[in-house]
Amino acid sequence: MSTELIKLIKETLSKIDRKFTIWEDGTWYGGPWFDGIWHNGTWKYGHFYKGTWKNGTWEGGLFHEGTWEYGHWKCGAFLGGTWEGGYWHGGSFHGGTWKRGHWEGGSFEGGTWEGGLWKGGSFHGGTWKRGHWDGGSFEGGTWIKGEIWYKNEWVESDVSPDIFFKNNPV
């Protein structure tokens, strides 16, 4: 982090009323967000830290150690925390827990996948406990169980997609 960015964050924090914050609607164009609840609206960029996201559209920035309940994610970095549900359309997911939802592209960089629909992108490390796999690349990690889309049907598998398709060519 640059010295200027650290200074800006410290200045901003000194001006924030640290009491619980609720966002109801509108568009956020940048800056930090701490420990509040986001109900609806559009997030353009900034740093969302340890809050709860109820619904809305995420268009970029850092989501750090919060809880995502529902909404549409277009790009940015998810840095720890819990994904409860919603639609993922790209970006990177680092070290959190994905419980359910619809994934379409992007990079899963560690963490735990507990359920949901995967439609493309790359899985790099982490643990896949269960869910539906429909395309993309599985590039390491632990696969416990899931269903893989194969020849127009879901097939239960206890081996990861990379091994499954080596053993079952299309």
N, C-alpha and C positions, 0 to 999 in steps of 0.2 A: 504494500500500500504506500502511496506517495505521501510525503510530509504534508503537502497541501490538502490532500483528502482527509488525512487524520485530523488536521487542524479544523477543517470544515465540519467534520462529524462532531468533534468536541464542542465547537461553537453552537452547533444545532442542538446538541444534547443539553447544553446549559439553558436553552430557551424553551425546552419542552416541559410541559406540565406532565409529570410522570404518572398521573392518575390514569385509570383505565380509559381507553379511547375507543369509540365506535364510529365506523365509517358506514354511511347508509347508501350513498349513490354518488356518481360523478366520476371524474378522471383524476388520477394521481400522476403527476409529471416528474417525480424524482424526489430524492432525499430519503432519510431513514424513517422507518415505522417500527415502533416497539410495543410489544405486549398488549395489543388491542384486538378488536374484532372487526373484520372486514365483511360487511353484509352484501354489497353489490357495487358494481361499477367497473371501471377499466383501470388497470395498473399499467402505465407505460414503461417506467423504469424506476430504479431505486433499490433500497435494501429493506426487506420485510423481515423483521427479527422477532421470533418467539411469540407471534400472535396466532390468531385463529382466522382462517379464510373460510367464510361460509359460502360465497358464490361470487361470480364475476368473471372478467376476462383478464388474463395475465399476458402482457405483450413483451416483457423483458425485465431484466434485473436479477437480483439475488433473493431467494426465499430461504431463510436460514432458521432451522430448528423450530419451525412452527407446525401447526396442524392445518392441512388442506382438506376441507370437507367436500366441496363440490365446486365446479366451474370449468372454464376453458383455459388451458395453458398453451400458449403459442410458441414461446421461446424463453430462454433464460436458464439460470442454474438453480436447482433445488438442492440445498446443502443440508442434509439431515432433516429430521422431523418425520411426520406421518402423513401419508397421502391416503385419505379415506375414500375418495371417489371423484369422478369427473372425467374430462377429456384432455389428453396430452397429445399435442401436435408437433413436438420438437423441443430441442434443448437438451440439457444434461441433468441427470438425477444422480446425486452422490450420497451414498451412505445412509439413506433413510429407510423407512418401512412403507412399502406400497401394499395397501390392503385390497383395493378393488378399483376398477375404472377401466377406461378405454385408452390404450396406448397406440399412437400412430407415428412412429419415427422418433429419432433422437438416440441418445446414448444413456444406458443404465450402467453406472460406474460403481458397483458395489451396493450393499444394502440387502434388504430382504424383500422378495416379491411373494406376497401371500395369496393373490388371486386377481382376476381380471382378464381382459382380452388384450393380447399383444399382437399388433399388426405392423410389423416392420421395425427397423432400427437395429441397434447393436446392444447386446447384453455382455458386459465385461465384468466378470467377477460377481461376487455376492451369492445369495442363496435363493433359488427358485423353489418354493414350497408347493405351489399348485397354481392352476390357471390355464388359460387357453392360449396356445402359440400358433400364430398364423403368419409365418414369414419373418425374415430378418436373419441376423447372425448371432449365434450363441458362441461367444469367444472366451469361455472359461467361467468357472464358478461351480457351484454345487446344485444339481438338479435332483429334487426329491421325488416329485410326481407332478404330472400335468397332462393336458390333452393337446395333441398336435393335429393340425389340419392336414390331412393326407388323403388324396384321391377322393375329394368331395365329402369327407366325413371326419368327425373328431375321433381320434384314436388315443386311448389312454396309454401313457408311457412313463416308465420309471428310469428312462435314459434321456439325456439331453438331446435337443434337436440335431446338433451336429453329428452325434453318434447314430441317432435314429435314421437320418437320411443317408448315412454311409451304408447302413444295413438294409434300408428300404428305398432304393432309388425310385425316382418318379417315373 
